[in-house]
């Protein structure tokens, strides 16, 4: 005698998103336009990708440093003076 096959139950997925939250980014077109303005020549796609990575790292480090400056001063707000001190450093 054949046994009837029972369908396997598949656990339901939770309705939460599986995607990681994305960090805000400076638009590629803006980076490209700024770089082309100062380079005054055409830029290859590979070079532009490297510039994008460098600018992302720069702004990430800049924001981390500004956060550290404001926390050291006992504030929760970054001020223009923090940026001036950072740019002098």
DSSP file (Angstrom, degrees, kcal/mol; ACC not computed):
  #  RESIDUE AA STRUCTURE BP1 BP2  ACC     N-H-->O    O-->H-N    N-H-->O    O-->H-N    TCO  KAPPA ALPHA  PHI   PSI    X-CA   Y-CA   Z-CA
    1    1 A X              0   0    0      0, 0.0     2,-0.3     0, 0.0     0, 0.0   0.000 360.0 360.0 360.0 139.2    0.0    0.0    0.0
    2    2 A X        -     0   0    0      1,-0.0     2,-0.4     3,-0.0     0, 0.0  -0.651 360.0-134.0 -86.0 138.9    1.2    3.5   -0.9
    3    3 A X        -     0   0    0     -2,-0.3     2,-0.3     1,-0.0    -1,-0.0  -0.736  24.3-114.6 -89.8 140.7    1.3    6.1    1.8
    4    4 A X        -     0   0    0     -2,-0.4     2,-0.4     1,-0.1    -1,-0.0  -0.575  30.1-122.2 -74.2 134.2   -0.1    9.5    1.0
    5    5 A X        -     0   0    0     -2,-0.3     2,-0.4     1,-0.0    -1,-0.1  -0.613  20.3-145.2 -79.1 132.3    2.5   12.2    0.9
    6    6 A X        -     0   0    0     -2,-0.4     2,-0.1     1,-0.0    -1,-0.0  -0.818  22.4-113.6 -96.1 134.0    1.9   15.0    3.3
    7    7 A X        -     0   0    0     -2,-0.4     2,-0.2     1,-0.1    -1,-0.0  -0.415  32.0-116.5 -66.9 141.8    2.9   18.5    2.1
    8    8 A X        -     0   0    0     -2,-0.1     2,-0.5     1,-0.1    -1,-0.1  -0.547  24.4-124.3 -76.8 141.5    5.7   20.0    4.1
    9    9 A X        -     0   0    0     -2,-0.2     2,-0.5     3,-0.0    -1,-0.1  -0.753  19.9-150.7 -88.1 130.7    4.9   23.1    6.0
   10   10 A X        -     0   0    0     -2,-0.5     2,-0.1     1,-0.0     3,-0.1  -0.869  23.5-114.0-100.6 128.0    7.1   26.0    5.2
   11   11 A X        -     0   0    0     -2,-0.5     2,-0.2     1,-0.1    -1,-0.0  -0.367  34.0-115.4 -63.7 137.8    7.7   28.5    8.0
   12   12 A X        -     0   0    0      1,-0.1     2,-0.2    -2,-0.1    -1,-0.1  -0.463  27.6-118.9 -73.3 143.0    6.2   31.9    7.1
   13   13 A X        -     0   0    0     -2,-0.2     2,-0.1     1,-0.1    -1,-0.1  -0.535  27.6-110.7 -78.4 146.5    8.6   34.7    6.8
   14   14 A X        -     0   0    0     -2,-0.2    -1,-0.1     1,-0.1     0, 0.0  -0.438  25.5-119.5 -70.0 153.7    8.2   37.6    9.1
   15   15 A X  S    S+     0   0    0     -2,-0.1     2,-0.2     2,-0.1    -1,-0.1   0.394  78.7 113.0 -79.4   5.1    7.0   40.8    7.4
   16   16 A X  S    S-     0   0    0      1,-0.1     2,-0.2     2,-0.0    -2,-0.1  -0.494  77.2-102.3 -77.7 150.2   10.2   42.6    8.4
   17   17 A X        -     0   0    0     -2,-0.2    -1,-0.1     1,-0.1    -2,-0.1  -0.468  18.5-154.3 -73.9 139.7   12.5   43.6    5.6
   18   18 A X        +     0   0    0     -2,-0.2     2,-0.2     2,-0.1    -1,-0.1   0.497  64.4 104.0 -89.6  -5.7   15.6   41.5    5.1
   19   19 A X  S    S-     0   0    0      1,-0.1     2,-0.2     3,-0.0    -2,-0.1  -0.489  75.2-118.7 -79.8 146.5   17.5   44.4    3.5
   20   20 A X        -     0   0    0     -2,-0.2     2,-0.2     1,-0.1    -1,-0.1  -0.575  39.0 -98.8 -76.8 145.2   20.2   46.3    5.4
   21   21 A X        -     0   0    0     -2,-0.2     2,-0.3     1,-0.1    -1,-0.1  -0.460  41.9-129.3 -65.5 135.8   19.4   50.0    5.9
   22   22 A X        -     0   0    0     -2,-0.2     2,-0.3     1,-0.0    -1,-0.1  -0.627  12.0-126.3 -89.5 143.9   21.3   52.0    3.3
   23   23 A X        -     0   0    0     -2,-0.3     2,-0.1     1,-0.1    -1,-0.0  -0.611  34.4-100.9 -82.5 146.7   23.4   55.0    4.2
   24   24 A X        -     0   0    0     -2,-0.3     2,-0.3     1,-0.0    -1,-0.1  -0.408  44.1-160.6 -65.8 145.8   22.7   58.2    2.4
   25   25 A X        -     0   0    0     -2,-0.1     2,-0.4    -3,-0.0     3,-0.0  -0.922  24.5-108.1-129.6 152.9   25.1   58.9   -0.4
   26   26 A X        -     0   0    0     -2,-0.3     5,-0.1    26,-0.1    30,-0.0  -0.660  54.6 -99.7 -73.6 131.9   26.2   62.0   -2.3
   27   27 A X     >  -     0   0    0     -2,-0.4     4,-1.9     1,-0.1     3,-0.4  -0.236  22.2-131.4 -58.0 139.4   24.7   61.6   -5.8
   28   28 A X  H  > S+     0   0    0      1,-0.2     4,-2.9     2,-0.2     5,-0.2   0.874 106.4  58.1 -57.9 -39.3   27.1   60.3   -8.4
   29   29 A X  H  > S+     0   0    0      1,-0.2     4,-2.3     2,-0.2    -1,-0.2   0.876 105.9  49.3 -62.7 -36.4   26.2   63.0  -10.8
   30   30 A X  H  > S+     0   0    0     -3,-0.4     4,-2.6     2,-0.2     5,-0.2   0.926 112.1  47.1 -68.0 -45.0   27.2   65.7   -8.3
   31   31 A X  H  X S+     0   0    0     -4,-1.9     4,-2.7     1,-0.2     5,-0.2   0.923 113.6  49.6 -60.7 -44.0   30.6   64.0   -7.6
   32   32 A X  H  X S+     0   0    0     -4,-2.9     4,-2.6     1,-0.2    -2,-0.2   0.918 112.1  47.0 -62.0 -45.1   31.1   63.6  -11.4
   33   33 A X  H  X S+     0   0    0     -4,-2.3     4,-2.0    -5,-0.2    -1,-0.2   0.912 113.8  47.1 -66.3 -42.6   30.3   67.2  -12.1
   34   34 A X  H  X S+     0   0    0     -4,-2.6     4,-2.0     2,-0.2     5,-0.2   0.936 114.5  47.0 -63.8 -46.0   32.5   68.6   -9.3
   35   35 A X  H  X S+     0   0    0     -4,-2.7     4,-2.6    -5,-0.2     5,-0.2   0.916 112.3  49.2 -64.3 -42.6   35.4   66.4  -10.3
   36   36 A X  H  X S+     0   0    0     -4,-2.6     4,-2.1    -5,-0.2     5,-0.4   0.869 108.1  55.8 -63.7 -35.7   35.1   67.3  -13.9
   37   37 A X  H  < S+     0   0    0     -4,-2.0    -1,-0.2    -5,-0.2    -2,-0.2   0.933 115.9  35.5 -62.3 -45.6   35.0   71.0  -13.1
   38   38 A X  H  < S+     0   0    0     -4,-2.0    -2,-0.2     1,-0.2    -1,-0.2   0.806 118.7  49.6 -81.6 -28.4   38.2   70.9  -11.2
   39   39 A X  H  < S-     0   0    0     -4,-2.6    -2,-0.2    -5,-0.2    -1,-0.2   0.789  88.7-153.8 -77.7 -27.4   40.0   68.4  -13.4
   40   40 A X     <  +     0   0    0     -4,-2.1     2,-0.3    -5,-0.2    -3,-0.1   0.779  64.4  73.6  57.2  31.2   39.0   70.4  -16.5
   41   41 A X  S    S-     0   0    0     -5,-0.4    -1,-0.2     0, 0.0    -2,-0.1  -0.967  93.1 -75.9-158.2 169.7   39.2   67.2  -18.7
   42   42 A X        -     0   0    0     -2,-0.3     2,-0.4    -3,-0.1     0, 0.0  -0.360  42.8-146.5 -72.5 154.7   37.2   64.0  -19.3
   43   43 A X        -     0   0    0     -2,-0.1    -7,-0.0   -11,-0.0    -1,-0.0  -0.969  11.9-122.1-126.4 135.6   37.4   61.3  -16.7
   44   44 A X     >  -     0   0    0     -2,-0.4     4,-2.1     1,-0.1     5,-0.2  -0.323  26.7-114.6 -71.7 159.9   37.3   57.5  -17.3
   45   45 A X  H  > S+     0   0    0      1,-0.2     4,-1.9     2,-0.2     5,-0.1   0.883 115.8  52.1 -62.5 -40.2   34.6   55.4  -15.7
   46   46 A X  H  > S+     0   0    0      1,-0.2     4,-1.7     2,-0.2    -1,-0.2   0.911 109.8  48.4 -64.3 -42.6   37.2   53.6  -13.6
   47   47 A X  H  > S+     0   0    0      1,-0.2     4,-2.2     2,-0.2    -1,-0.2   0.888 109.6  53.1 -65.0 -38.0   38.7   56.8  -12.3
   48   48 A X  H  X S+     0   0    0     -4,-2.1     4,-2.2     1,-0.2    -1,-0.2   0.873 105.7  53.6 -66.2 -36.9   35.3   58.1  -11.4
   49   49 A X  H  X S+     0   0    0     -4,-1.9     4,-2.2     2,-0.2    -1,-0.2   0.890 109.3  49.0 -63.6 -38.9   34.5   55.0   -9.4
   50   50 A X  H  X S+     0   0    0     -4,-1.7     4,-2.6     2,-0.2    -2,-0.2   0.904 109.8  51.2 -67.1 -40.8   37.7   55.5   -7.4
   51   51 A X  H  X S+     0   0    0     -4,-2.2     4,-2.6     2,-0.2    -2,-0.2   0.893 108.9  52.1 -62.3 -39.6   36.8   59.2   -6.8
   52   52 A X  H  X S+     0   0    0     -4,-2.2     4,-2.2     2,-0.2    -2,-0.2   0.924 110.6  47.2 -62.8 -45.0   33.4   58.1   -5.6
   53   53 A X  H  X S+     0   0    0     -4,-2.2     4,-2.4     1,-0.2    -2,-0.2   0.923 113.2  48.9 -62.0 -44.1   34.9   55.7   -3.1
   54   54 A X  H  X S+     0   0    0     -4,-2.6     4,-2.5     1,-0.2    -2,-0.2   0.906 111.2  48.8 -64.0 -41.8   37.4   58.3   -1.9
   55   55 A X  H  X S+     0   0    0     -4,-2.6     4,-2.5     2,-0.2    -1,-0.2   0.882 110.5  51.7 -67.7 -36.1   34.7   60.9   -1.4
   56   56 A X  H  X S+     0   0    0     -4,-2.2     4,-2.1     2,-0.2    -2,-0.2   0.937 112.5  45.2 -63.1 -46.0   32.5   58.5    0.5
   57   57 A X  H  X S+     0   0    0     -4,-2.4     4,-2.6     2,-0.2     5,-0.2   0.895 112.1  53.2 -63.9 -39.8   35.4   57.6    2.8
   58   58 A X  H  X S+     0   0    0     -4,-2.5     4,-2.7     1,-0.2    -2,-0.2   0.945 111.7  43.4 -61.0 -49.5   36.3   61.3    3.2
   59   59 A X  H  X S+     0   0    0     -4,-2.5     4,-2.4     2,-0.2    -1,-0.2   0.846 112.8  53.0 -68.6 -32.7   32.8   62.3    4.2
   60   60 A X  H  X S+     0   0    0     -4,-2.1     4,-2.1    -5,-0.2    -1,-0.2   0.938 113.4  43.2 -65.1 -46.1   32.4   59.3    6.6
   61   61 A X  H  X S+     0   0    0     -4,-2.6     4,-2.5     2,-0.2    -2,-0.2   0.896 112.9  53.6 -66.1 -39.8   35.7   60.2    8.3
   62   62 A X  H  X S+     0   0    0     -4,-2.7     4,-2.4    -5,-0.2    -2,-0.2   0.923 110.4  46.1 -60.0 -46.1   34.7   63.9    8.4
   63   63 A X  H  X S+     0   0    0     -4,-2.4     4,-2.1     2,-0.2    -1,-0.2   0.877 111.9  51.3 -68.2 -36.7   31.4   63.1   10.1
   64   64 A X  H  X S+     0   0    0     -4,-2.1     4,-2.1     2,-0.2    -2,-0.2   0.921 111.9  47.1 -64.2 -43.1   33.0   60.8   12.6
   65   65 A X  H  X S+     0   0    0     -4,-2.5     4,-2.4     2,-0.2    -2,-0.2   0.910 111.7  50.1 -64.9 -42.1   35.6   63.4   13.5
   66   66 A X  H  X S+     0   0    0     -4,-2.4     4,-2.2     1,-0.2    -1,-0.2   0.883 109.9  51.3 -64.6 -37.2   32.9   66.1   13.8
   67   67 A X  H  X S+     0   0    0     -4,-2.1     4,-2.3     2,-0.2    -1,-0.2   0.915 110.0  49.5 -63.9 -42.6   30.9   63.9   16.1
   68   68 A X  H  X S+     0   0    0     -4,-2.1     4,-2.4     2,-0.2    -2,-0.2   0.900 109.9  51.9 -63.7 -40.7   33.9   63.2   18.3
   69   69 A X  H  X S+     0   0    0     -4,-2.4     4,-1.6     1,-0.2    -2,-0.2   0.929 111.7  45.2 -61.5 -46.2   34.6   67.0   18.5
   70   70 A X  H  <>S+     0   0    0     -4,-2.2     5,-3.0     1,-0.2     4,-0.3   0.880 113.5  49.6 -69.3 -36.4   31.1   67.8   19.6
   71   71 A X  H ><5S+     0   0    0     -4,-2.3     3,-1.2     3,-0.2    -1,-0.2   0.893 108.2  53.9 -67.3 -38.3   31.0   64.9   22.1
   72   72 A X  H 3<5S+     0   0    0     -4,-2.4    -1,-0.2     1,-0.3    -2,-0.2   0.858 108.1  50.1 -62.7 -34.4   34.3   66.0   23.6
   73   73 A X  T 3<5S-     0   0    0     -4,-1.6    -1,-0.3    -5,-0.2    -2,-0.2   0.486 120.0-112.5 -82.0  -3.0   32.9   69.5   24.1
   74   74 A X  T < 5S+     0   0    0     -3,-1.2     2,-0.3     1,-0.3    -3,-0.2   0.765  76.1 124.2  79.6  25.3   29.8   68.0   25.8
   75   75 A X      < -     0   0    0     -5,-3.0    -1,-0.3    -6,-0.1    -2,-0.1  -0.768  56.8-151.6-115.5 162.0   27.4   68.9   23.1
   76   76 A X  S    S+     0   0    0     -2,-0.3     2,-0.4    -3,-0.1    -5,-0.1   0.295  80.2  72.6-108.6   5.3   24.9   67.0   21.0
   77   77 A X  S    S-     0   0    0     -7,-0.2     2,-0.4   -10,-0.0    -2,-0.1  -0.972  76.8-131.1-125.5 134.6   25.2   69.4   18.0
   78   78 A X        -     0   0    0     -2,-0.4     2,-0.2     3,-0.0   -11,-0.1  -0.690  29.6-160.2 -81.3 132.7   28.0   69.9   15.6
   79   79 A X    >>  -     0   0    0     -2,-0.4     4,-1.2   -13,-0.1     3,-0.6  -0.688  31.4-108.8-111.8 166.1   28.8   73.6   15.2
   80   80 A X  H 3> S+     0   0    0      1,-0.2     4,-2.1    -2,-0.2     5,-0.1   0.835 117.6  61.8 -61.8 -33.0   30.7   75.6   12.5
   81   81 A X  H 3> S+     0   0    0      1,-0.2     4,-2.4     2,-0.2    -1,-0.2   0.858  98.7  56.4 -63.1 -34.6   33.6   76.0   14.9
   82   82 A X  H <> S+     0   0    0     -3,-0.6     4,-2.3     1,-0.2    -1,-0.2   0.912 107.8  47.8 -62.2 -42.2   34.1   72.3   15.0
   83   83 A X  H  X S+     0   0    0     -4,-1.2     4,-2.5     2,-0.2    -2,-0.2   0.885 110.1  52.1 -66.7 -38.9   34.4   72.2   11.3
   84   84 A X  H  X S+     0   0    0     -4,-2.1     4,-1.7     2,-0.2    -2,-0.2   0.920 111.1  47.0 -63.3 -43.2   36.9   75.1   11.3
   85   85 A X  H  X S+     0   0    0     -4,-2.4     4,-1.7     1,-0.2    -2,-0.2   0.909 112.7  49.9 -63.8 -41.9   39.1   73.3   13.9
   86   86 A X  H  < S+     0   0    0     -4,-2.3    -2,-0.2     1,-0.2    -1,-0.2   0.905 109.6  50.2 -64.1 -42.2   38.9   70.0   11.9
   87   87 A X  H  < S+     0   0    0     -4,-2.5    -1,-0.2     1,-0.2    -2,-0.2   0.814 109.3  52.0 -69.3 -28.7   39.9   71.7    8.7
   88   88 A X  H  <        0   0    0     -4,-1.7    -1,-0.2     1,-0.2    -2,-0.2   0.849 360.0 360.0 -71.6 -32.8   42.9   73.4   10.4
   89   89 A X     <        0   0    0     -4,-1.7    -1,-0.2    -5,-0.2    -2,-0.2   0.495 360.0 360.0 -70.2 360.0   44.0   70.0   11.7
